[in-house]
């Protein structure tokens, strides 16, 4: 039961990002009228991810958690296989708590900062995806998962840096 929380750390922000992407695509997240729902969803997902990482860290330091949690095979080709493994050692969980807490604080600040901006919902989609990528980056149990987290975090960093590309002052 406790080990299954390891999958929730990256999965909750990823689910929020996918929900935002779908809502933006179909026009259900636009304008000021949907800002409250978007902000509550992102804060709940990031808060639950941070709480899950914190619970896992406490369980790890008490000795109730193994070094890695496996959720089965993800890909296999001949002799090569990629398992869906999350590392739950002390360093990975400490970094997961730190990354999820920082993403939560950034999202909370952005709720007021981005109020009535045109890209409000898009920003929270990218922040949620970035939080999922950072969680995957620090808890990925093999090079493939770590690489996927690294690439998605890099893409989200680019999207966040050039968020206001049409403004010359930004």
N, C-alpha and C positions, 0 to 999 in steps of 0.2 A: 504493500500500500504506500509506504513512505517513499520507496524508490520510484514509483510512478510519477511523483511530483517533479522528477528530473525532466520529464518530457514537457511539463506544463510551463517551465521557465521560458523556452523559446516559442512554444506553441500558442500561448495566450496573446502575445503581441502580434504574432503572425496571423492569427485568426482575426484580430482587430484590423490589421492592415488589409487583409482580404475583404473583410466586410466593408471597410471604407472605400476600397477600390470598386467593389460591386455597386455600392450606393452612389458613388460619383458617376460611374458609367451609366447607370440607369436613371440618374437625375433625382435620386432620393436624398442626396446630401448636397444641398446648394443653398447659399444665402444665410442670412442671420437666423432664420426660423429654425434651422436644424443644428445650430451651433451647440446648444445645450446637450442634445443627444450625442453629438460627436465627442464633445469634451468629456462627458460622463463615461462614455464607452472606452475612450482611450485611457482615462485615469483609472478606471476599474481594471482594465486588462493589464496595464503596467503595474498597478498596485498589487494585483493578485500574483503577477510574475515575480515581483520583488518579495512579496510575502512567502511565496513558494521557495525562492532561493534562500531566504533567511531561515526558513524552517529546515531546509536541507543542510544548511551550514551548521545550525545548532545540532542537528542529528549527527552530522559528521564529527563534530568536536566531542560529542558524547560517546561516539563509537558505535552508533546504531546504523551506520550506512557503509556499504562497501565502496571500494575505490572507483568502480565503474558500474553502470547499469546498462544492460543490453535489452533492446526491444526487438531483437530478431534480425534477419538478413534483409538488407535493402536492395542491393544489386549483386548479381553474380554473373561471371562470364568465364567459362573454363575453370581454371584454377584460381582466378581472382575473384574475391568476394568483398563486399562492403557491408559491414554490419551497422545497424543503427544503434550506436553506443554513445552514451553520455558519461563523461568523466565527472566523478563526484568527490575528487580529492579536496584537500583543504584549500589549495591555491585556486583551483577552478571555481569552487563555490564562493570563495571570498571575492574573486573578480566578477562573478555573476551577480552577487549582491551589490557590489559597487556599480557595475554597469547598469543594472536595472534601477537602482536608486537614482543615479544621475539622469537616466532617461525619464524617470517619473518626475523629477524636479524640473527638468527642461520642459516637459509637457505641461506641468502645472503653471509654470511661468508663461508659456506660450498661449494658454487659454485667454489670459487678459491682454497679452501683447498683440495677439492676432485678431482680437475682437473686431468684427465688421470689415475684415480684409477679404479680398476676393479669393485668395488661396487658402482660406482657413482649413477646409476639409482635406485638401491636398497635403498641407503641411503635416497634419496629424496622421495621414496615411503613411507618409514617408518616415515620420518619427517612430511610428509603430513598427514599420518594417526594419528600421535601423536598430531598434531595441531587440527585435527577434534575431537579427543578424549578429549583434554583439553577444547575445546569449548563446547562440550556436557557435560563435567563434571561441568563446572561453570554455564551453562545456563539451564541444565536439570531441568524441573519443577516438577519432581517426583523422588522417590527413584530408580525406575527401570532405567530411563534414566541416572541418576547420577551414578548408579552402572555400567552400560554398559560403560560409559565414563571412570570410574575409572579402570575397568578391561582392556580396550583397551590401556589406557595410561600406565598401568603397563606392559603390554606385549610389547608395543613399547619402553618403557624405557629399558627393558631387551634387546631387539634387538639392540638398539642404544649403550648400554654399551658394549655388546659383539660383536660389529660390526667387529672388526679385531681379531677374536678368533684364527686365524691361525698364527698371529704374536706374538712372545714371548715378544718383547719389548713393544707392546701395552698393 
